[in-house]
Amino acid sequence: MADLEERALAAIQAEREGVLQSELWKILSIDSRKCSRVVKKLVDEGRIERIEHKGDGIKTYRLRAKEQALRPDLILAGGEIIPCIACDQECVVEECHLLVDWIYQLAIDEAQK
């Protein structure tokens, strides 16, 4: 079921405005009851939100992914924040020694996990 939940979340995140629940079960090739259980679990976990939607006289829900809090580990390496955040230099990214050093540190951190 976890794989199905991840597939559902990925489908919802892929659309900026979200996905209608009445379409999600078709995208996932599952029945509507199973889709409802997956949606309920994602809502209960706080990963998506359900917004009532009426179209062509039919009531359904628009499912949208909730924005996740930024994970600090994604911008930290060796205790240092990625240098590009506060950088005011005009540079070529591929040639920036500060960024290259930071990426090496990130690789070292990953290897030590």
Backbone as ProteinMPNN parsed JSONL, in Angstrom:
{"seq_chain_A": "MADLEERALAAIQAEREGVLQSELWKILSIDSRKCSRVVKKLVDEGRIERIEHKGDGIKTYRLRAKEQALRPDLILAGGEIIPCIACDQECVVEECHLLVDWIYQLAIDEAQK", "coords_chain_A": {"N_chain_A": [[0.83, -1.2, 0.0], [2.049, 1.197, 0.624], [3.605, 1.85, -1.602], [1.606, 2.433, -3.438], [0.473, 4.665, -2.23], [2.618, 6.454, -2.462], [2.769, 6.654, -5.247], [0.297, 7.835, -5.724], [0.613, 10.276, -4.385], [2.717, 11.345, -5.893], [1.431, 11.675, -8.356], [-0.433, 13.619, -7.671], [1.228, 15.728, -6.873], [2.392, 16.302, -9.279], [0.756, 17.949, -10.706], [0.123, 21.317, -10.767], [-2.262, 22.564, -9.877], [-3.366, 20.475, -8.58], [-5.186, 17.326, -8.437], [-8.273, 15.939, -9.481], [-10.188, 13.897, -7.352], [-11.874, 12.084, -8.514], [-10.559, 11.562, -10.832], [-8.108, 10.587, -10.055], [-8.215, 7.873, -9.262], [-8.501, 6.669, -11.703], [-6.127, 7.354, -12.965], [-4.344, 5.905, -11.402], [-5.189, 3.371, -11.901], [-6.952, 1.908, -10.229], [-9.767, 0.902, -8.152], [-12.491, 3.078, -7.127], [-13.071, 2.912, -4.382], [-10.751, 1.907, -3.192], [-9.074, 3.981, -3.851], [-10.194, 6.024, -2.312], [-9.468, 5.18, 0.252], [-6.686, 5.409, 0.11], [-6.446, 8.171, -0.327], [-7.582, 9.131, 2.066], [-5.678, 8.256, 3.913], [-3.414, 9.763, 3.106], [-4.397, 12.34, 3.578], [-4.849, 12.217, 6.359], [-2.207, 11.949, 7.195], [-1.333, 14.435, 6.671], [-0.245, 15.119, 4.247], [-1.58, 15.791, 1.937], [-4.305, 17.924, 0.826], [-7.886, 18.06, 0.789], [-10.202, 19.561, -1.27], [-13.418, 20.685, -1.707], [-15.085, 20.255, -4.782], [-17.108, 21.192, -7.446], [-18.301, 20.187, -10.487], [-19.916, 20.193, -13.566], [-22.277, 19.593, -12.247], [-21.56, 17.548, -10.592], [-20.296, 16.397, -7.56], [-17.078, 16.336, -6.301], [-13.689, 15.981, -5.169], [-10.897, 18.166, -5.107], [-7.592, 17.367, -5.026], [-4.734, 18.394, -3.433], [-1.249, 18.699, -3.0], [0.27, 19.327, 0.091], [2.501, 21.904, 0.991], [5.688, 20.99, 1.911], [7.74, 21.337, 4.791], [10.912, 22.902, 4.579], [13.718, 20.876, 4.4], [16.479, 21.076, 6.367], [18.799, 19.559, 5.95], [19.044, 19.381, 3.245], [20.231, 21.658, 2.338], [22.551, 21.858, 3.666], [25.947, 21.033, 4.189], [28.554, 19.509, 5.744], [28.049, 21.134, 7.891], [27.837, 23.603, 6.752], [25.976, 26.05, 5.014], [24.629, 25.94, 1.717], [26.556, 27.795, -0.498], [25.444, 29.435, -2.451], [23.119, 30.64, -1.593], [23.466, 33.091, -0.222], [25.027, 34.396, -1.993], [26.431, 37.024, -3.872], [27.862, 37.287, -6.09], [28.536, 37.34, -9.575], [28.737, 34.548, -11.403], [29.951, 31.637, -13.126], [28.282, 28.766, -12.723], [29.36, 26.16, -12.971], [32.024, 26.685, -12.602], [32.414, 27.745, -10.125], [34.288, 27.919, -7.301], [33.563, 27.929, -4.598], [31.058, 26.668, -4.577], [31.738, 24.176, -5.688], [33.473, 23.161, -3.689], [31.619, 22.948, -1.625], [29.871, 21.019, -2.685], [31.579, 18.815, -2.803], [31.908, 18.416, -0.062], [29.309, 17.723, 0.586], [29.117, 15.277, -0.75], [30.974, 13.81, 0.743], [29.718, 13.823, 3.254], [27.41, 12.308, 2.592], [28.588, 9.855, 1.972], [29.483, 9.062, 4.447], [27.229, 8.352, 5.808]], "CA_chain_A": [[0.0, 0.0, 0.0], [2.918, 2.376, 0.683], [3.974, 2.187, -2.974], [0.424, 3.046, -4.037], [0.37, 6.008, -1.648], [3.665, 7.276, -3.071], [2.354, 6.91, -6.623], [-0.805, 8.798, -5.656], [1.191, 11.567, -4.013], [3.479, 11.832, -7.046], [0.458, 12.129, -9.364], [-1.022, 14.862, -7.162], [2.272, 16.752, -6.899], [2.761, 16.592, -10.666], [-0.147, 18.979, -11.225], [0.157, 22.523, -9.928], [-3.583, 22.783, -9.273], [-3.819, 19.242, -7.963], [-5.897, 16.348, -9.255], [-9.593, 15.587, -8.972], [-10.201, 12.546, -6.811], [-12.568, 11.247, -9.489], [-9.596, 11.223, -11.882], [-6.95, 9.919, -9.477], [-8.333, 6.415, -9.287], [-8.276, 6.242, -13.092], [-4.685, 7.497, -13.195], [-3.667, 4.828, -10.679], [-5.773, 2.091, -12.331], [-7.538, 1.215, -9.077], [-11.18, 1.261, -8.01], [-12.714, 4.314, -6.365], [-13.033, 2.639, -2.935], [-9.343, 1.817, -2.794], [-8.557, 5.347, -3.972], [-10.668, 6.77, -1.143], [-8.649, 4.786, 1.402], [-5.358, 6.008, -0.095], [-6.597, 9.615, -0.118], [-7.792, 9.357, 3.491], [-4.393, 8.091, 4.603], [-2.574, 10.922, 2.791], [-4.973, 13.493, 4.286], [-4.572, 12.019, 7.784], [-0.777, 12.183, 7.414], [-1.054, 15.844, 6.419], [0.537, 15.259, 3.019], [-2.419, 16.432, 0.924], [-5.552, 18.499, 1.307], [-9.059, 17.82, -0.057], [-11.002, 20.765, -1.425], [-14.647, 20.342, -2.419], [-15.1, 20.743, -6.157], [-18.309, 20.816, -8.193], [-18.162, 20.386, -11.922], [-20.989, 19.521, -14.313], [-23.261, 19.126, -11.285], [-21.041, 16.392, -9.852], [-19.426, 16.779, -6.447], [-15.874, 15.535, -6.102], [-12.699, 16.745, -4.401], [-9.601, 18.461, -5.709], [-6.534, 16.945, -4.109], [-3.505, 19.159, -3.631], [-0.17, 18.391, -2.072], [0.628, 20.404, 1.012], [3.926, 22.21, 0.926], [6.451, 20.401, 2.995], [8.753, 22.212, 5.382], [12.241, 22.722, 4.014], [14.602, 20.034, 5.203], [17.791, 21.727, 6.433], [19.88, 18.716, 5.442], [19.151, 19.531, 1.803], [21.041, 22.834, 2.017], [23.721, 21.833, 4.535], [26.993, 20.023, 3.986], [29.652, 19.8, 6.67], [27.637, 22.245, 8.752], [27.848, 24.842, 5.98], [24.851, 26.263, 4.106], [25.036, 26.073, 0.325], [27.041, 29.174, -0.641], [24.659, 30.205, -3.427], [21.996, 31.316, -0.948], [23.802, 34.485, 0.09], [26.046, 34.839, -2.95], [26.102, 38.192, -4.688], [28.816, 37.299, -7.198], [28.095, 36.791, -10.851], [29.715, 33.515, -11.726], [29.52, 30.472, -13.893], [28.064, 27.763, -11.682], [30.293, 25.043, -13.141], [33.384, 27.115, -12.271], [32.417, 28.379, -8.804], [35.054, 27.094, -6.361], [32.805, 27.802, -3.342], [30.033, 25.648, -4.786], [32.414, 22.891, -5.884], [33.908, 22.709, -2.363], [30.423, 22.577, -0.882], [29.387, 19.759, -3.257], [32.488, 17.759, -2.319], [31.572, 18.164, 1.342], [28.031, 17.018, 0.564], [29.423, 13.895, -1.132], [31.641, 13.2, 1.906], [28.655, 13.6, 4.251], [26.576, 11.2, 2.13], [29.379, 8.619, 2.054], [29.629, 8.706, 5.856], [25.937, 7.926, 6.388]], "C_chain_A": [[0.868, 1.255, 0.0], [3.336, 2.814, -0.717], [2.813, 2.901, -3.67], [0.237, 4.472, -3.516], [1.4, 6.947, -2.263], [3.326, 7.605, -4.517], [1.236, 7.947, -6.667], [-0.27, 10.191, -5.345], [1.963, 12.166, -5.182], [2.54, 12.366, -8.127], [-0.161, 13.464, -8.952], [-0.006, 15.995, -7.246], [2.627, 17.176, -8.321], [1.914, 17.697, -11.279], [-0.203, 20.151, -10.262], [-1.162, 22.76, -9.188], [-4.137, 21.541, -8.588], [-4.588, 18.385, -8.955], [-7.27, 16.127, -8.637], [-9.555, 14.142, -8.495], [-10.878, 11.594, -7.79], [-11.675, 10.861, -10.669], [-8.426, 10.398, -11.333], [-7.055, 8.406, -9.562], [-8.155, 5.872, -10.698], [-6.79, 6.306, -13.428], [-3.928, 6.318, -12.589], [-4.133, 3.433, -11.077], [-6.227, 1.247, -11.138], [-9.003, 1.607, -8.986], [-11.336, 2.451, -7.07], [-12.669, 4.088, -4.854], [-11.601, 2.583, -2.426], [-8.713, 3.204, -2.841], [-8.969, 6.177, -2.76], [-9.841, 6.448, 0.096], [-7.249, 5.403, 1.313], [-5.418, 7.5, 0.196], [-6.765, 9.919, 1.364], [-6.482, 9.254, 4.259], [-3.485, 9.289, 4.358], [-3.079, 12.192, 3.475], [-4.651, 13.398, 5.77], [-3.104, 12.269, 8.126], [-0.382, 13.636, 7.166], [-0.262, 16.091, 5.144], [-0.245, 15.917, 1.885], [-3.621, 17.078, 1.59], [-6.65, 18.195, 0.297], [-9.897, 19.083, -0.08], [-12.225, 20.394, -2.249], [-14.665, 21.019, -3.781], [-16.378, 20.256, -6.831], [-18.088, 21.158, -9.648], [-19.207, 19.571, -12.648], [-22.021, 18.918, -13.361], [-22.818, 17.937, -10.455], [-20.084, 16.886, -8.779], [-18.267, 15.794, -6.353], [-14.919, 16.377, -5.26], [-11.454, 16.971, -5.246], [-8.566, 18.137, -4.647], [-5.282, 17.729, -4.435], [-2.495, 18.777, -2.574], [0.067, 19.596, -1.172], [2.114, 20.66, 0.878], [4.607, 21.646, 2.16], [7.463, 21.414, 3.517], [10.111, 21.89, 4.754], [13.077, 21.882, 4.963], [15.981, 20.666, 5.205], [18.918, 20.883, 5.861], [20.049, 18.818, 3.93], [19.987, 20.743, 1.397], [22.294, 22.922, 2.89], [24.683, 20.734, 4.122], [28.15, 20.414, 4.889], [29.322, 20.963, 7.581], [27.578, 23.593, 8.045], [26.619, 24.896, 5.066], [25.392, 26.422, 2.692], [25.397, 27.539, 0.05], [26.202, 30.038, -1.58], [23.538, 31.017, -2.773], [22.291, 32.788, -0.703], [24.807, 35.083, -0.895], [25.568, 36.041, -3.755], [27.06, 38.316, -5.876], [28.154, 36.767, -8.461], [29.153, 35.789, -11.275], [29.101, 32.486, -12.662], [29.464, 29.323, -12.892], [29.085, 26.625, -11.77], [31.715, 25.4, -12.73], [33.491, 27.745, -10.88], [33.131, 27.472, -7.792], [34.328, 26.921, -5.028], [31.757, 26.69, -3.457], [30.654, 24.267, -4.954], [32.879, 22.324, -4.542], [32.719, 22.217, -1.547], [29.887, 21.235, -1.379], [30.275, 18.597, -2.835], [32.165, 17.404, -0.872], [30.26, 17.398, 1.443], [28.257, 15.543, 0.232], [30.074, 13.14, 0.037], [30.606, 12.886, 2.971], [27.789, 12.399, 3.884], [27.309, 9.87, 2.27], [29.517, 8.144, 3.495], [28.343, 8.234, 6.507], [25.809, 6.435, 6.402]], "O_chain_A": [[0.47, 2.275, -0.563], [3.414, 4.011, -0.995], [3.025, 3.864, -4.406], [-0.115, 5.375, -4.275], [1.094, 8.103, -2.553], [3.57, 8.724, -4.967], [1.223, 8.825, -7.53], [-0.665, 11.169, -5.979], [1.872, 13.368, -5.434], [2.823, 13.393, -8.743], [-0.385, 14.335, -9.793], [-0.35, 17.106, -7.65], [3.109, 18.288, -8.538], [2.316, 18.313, -12.266], [-0.535, 19.992, -9.087], [-1.165, 23.115, -8.009], [-5.255, 21.559, -8.073], [-4.636, 18.677, -10.15], [-7.415, 16.128, -7.414], [-8.97, 13.274, -9.143], [-10.499, 10.427, -7.884], [-11.997, 9.939, -11.418], [-7.826, 9.607, -12.06], [-6.081, 7.733, -9.9], [-7.708, 4.739, -10.874], [-6.259, 5.417, -14.095], [-2.988, 5.798, -13.189], [-3.556, 2.433, -10.651], [-5.935, 0.055, -11.045], [-9.44, 2.537, -9.663], [-10.423, 2.784, -6.314], [-12.268, 4.986, -4.115], [-11.277, 3.133, -1.373], [-7.915, 3.56, -1.974], [-8.167, 6.952, -2.24], [-9.546, 7.334, 0.897], [-6.699, 5.862, 2.314], [-4.549, 8.038, 0.883], [-6.158, 10.861, 1.873], [-6.208, 10.061, 5.147], [-2.852, 9.785, 5.289], [-2.281, 13.025, 3.904], [-4.227, 14.381, 6.379], [-2.791, 12.744, 9.218], [0.758, 14.028, 7.416], [0.33, 17.158, 4.978], [0.339, 16.522, 0.986], [-3.92, 16.82, 2.756], [-6.389, 18.084, -0.901], [-10.262, 19.614, 0.97], [-12.101, 19.857, -3.35], [-14.312, 22.19, -3.92], [-16.696, 19.068, -6.798], [-17.732, 22.285, -9.99], [-19.37, 18.382, -12.374], [-22.576, 17.854, -13.637], [-23.61, 17.377, -9.696], [-19.184, 17.683, -9.044], [-18.462, 14.579, -6.33], [-15.327, 17.393, -4.698], [-11.017, 16.096, -5.994], [-8.667, 18.588, -3.506], [-4.819, 17.731, -5.576], [-2.834, 18.56, -1.41], [0.064, 20.739, -1.628], [2.895, 19.731, 0.673], [4.147, 21.815, 3.289], [7.974, 22.244, 2.764], [10.405, 20.737, 4.442], [13.136, 22.14, 6.166], [16.6, 20.784, 4.148], [19.893, 21.426, 5.341], [21.069, 18.395, 3.387], [20.407, 20.849, 0.245], [23.01, 23.923, 2.864], [24.268, 19.636, 3.75], [28.665, 21.529, 4.801], [30.215, 21.7, 8.0], [27.298, 24.613, 8.675], [26.27, 23.905, 4.426], [26.475, 26.97, 2.489], [24.601, 28.43, 0.347], [26.257, 31.265, -1.496], [23.064, 31.99, -3.359], [21.44, 33.641, -0.956], [25.366, 36.151, -0.65], [24.442, 36.065, -4.252], [27.065, 39.327, -6.578], [27.321, 35.862, -8.413], [30.315, 36.139, -11.48], [27.901, 32.485, -12.936], [30.475, 28.957, -12.292], [29.61, 26.182, -10.75], [32.536, 24.505, -12.528], [34.558, 28.228, -10.504], [32.64, 26.391, -7.466], [34.46, 25.877, -4.389], [31.596, 25.877, -2.546], [30.14, 23.29, -4.41], [32.699, 21.134, -4.281], [32.801, 21.196, -0.864], [29.488, 20.396, -0.571], [29.777, 17.51, -2.541], [32.152, 16.23, -0.502], [30.117, 16.519, 2.293], [27.662, 14.663, 0.855], [29.76, 11.976, 0.284], [30.614, 11.792, 3.535], [27.468, 11.572, 4.738], [26.705, 8.866, 2.649], [29.655, 6.945, 3.738], [28.363, 7.762, 7.644], [24.792, 5.907, 6.852]]}, "name": "protein", "num_of_chains": 1, "seq": "MADLEERALAAIQAEREGVLQSELWKILSIDSRKCSRVVKKLVDEGRIERIEHKGDGIKTYRLRAKEQALRPDLILAGGEIIPCIACDQECVVEECHLLVDWIYQLAIDEAQK"}
